[in-house]
């Protein structure tokens, strides 16, 4: 992801503001914190980033659309990324 973002940065203006939608996932009873990784990457690249909003979703990718267990619950995050260079 970081390489993709690095290639995108030259096209962004000094007053850039954008939003990225990511979904955390679960694997082997652990939550994969995708939103934290995305925020860390953008901050490392010199931008500001924060969670703008979130919502819990169920049965994303589950074989059973009625599944409600741990593996069926996922948090979707809207991440705001910006820089204000003057």
HELIX and SHEET records of a PDB file:
HELIX    1   1 UNK A    2  UNK A    9  1                                   8    
HELIX    2   2 UNK A   34  UNK A   44  1                                  11    
HELIX    3   3 UNK A   70  UNK A   72  5                                   3    
SHEET    1   A 3 UNK A  17  UNK A  23  0                                        
SHEET    2   A 3 UNK A  73  UNK A  82 -1                                        
SHEET    3   A 3 UNK A  48  UNK A  58 -1                                        
SHEET    1   B 2 UNK A  25  UNK A  27  0                                        
SHEET    2   B 2 UNK A  30  UNK A  32 -1                                        
END                                                                             
